[in-house]
Amino acid sequence: MTFQSLILEENGPILIVTINRPEALNALNKMVFDELEMVFRDELPKMQQIRGVIITGSGEKAFVAGADIKEFANFGAEQATALSLRGQGVLFLIENCHVPVIAAVNGFALGGGCELAMACHMRIAGAKAKFGQPEVNLGLTPGYAGTQRLIQLVGKTFGIELLLTARIIDAEEAFRIGLVNKVVEQGQEVATAMEILNVIAQKAPIAIAKTIHCINTFYNKEKDGFYEEAVQFGLCTETEDFKEGTTAFIEKRKADFKNK
Ligand code: DAK
């Protein structure tokens, strides 16, 4: 399948998704959302060989410099609410992906770009990366769950400051407040994300998917995460990979998981 605003590349068990609108600093327009939806909703579930995904931005300057300001400038309330819910839905697909998704943040991650990075399971920042939620500069609240995920990730103390001041922070500060997992030499973001995903790719895939599901349940106000964890733990014991993992331990050898 070919895409117009994304470049997809497989590197062993890892899928690299590059948002490719460098002329607009990879701003998120309708096409980017449509294509991200196709990847995470339709394509990935069919790609049984893939054990992890990296999302990054094309060019030297930006991961994603926000939602496409030129596209939403004339929107009314009804249209904007619908677009917000639609964008949030695509980011939920990423957050609930059965394999881990890492944002390799190679430059500006502003507004919708920061929101996209926050929907990923981890964030690796290049030394020149910049983060922020500048929506209030445009007379807007964040629309793709920035008010929710920034608070989840960095807590209300730092989250409220960034959301109300629109201050742009550098990679080191993002690391200090817990917004990113690691800061690496500029240009090493994808390679570092790849290293992490290749470690995870050695683990039991069903257990990985269930762990992501249980973690996300923590934030689901309608579910009891503790109970959900117990249920998923029980289901793991019925997998072939559980038998393989425990047998391999006893036989002092490396487990060979089959995703079954
Ligand atoms: N949208 C569209 N085009 C963008 C863009 C964006 N967010 N960011 C940059 N570009 C374009 C620029 O217009 C320019 O295009 P040309 O003028 O050359 O045609 C090109 O990318 C290069 O940008 P600059 O020339 O500005 O590059 P600089 O290095 O000088 O500056 C910058 C880099 C990142 C500081 C600057 O580009 C900038 O401030 N960009 C905008 C950052 C920003 O405010 N982003 C939006 C955050 S708010 C919604 C849901 C969600 C949202 C909105 C609505 N609804 C449901 C309706 C979310 C909103 C946001 O994301």
Residues whose N, C-alpha, C, O or C-beta is under 5 A from the ligand:
A	BS01	DAK	E23 A24 L25 A27 A65 G66 A67 D68 I69 K70 F72 A80 L83 S84 F108 L110 G111 G112 P134 E135 G143 Y144
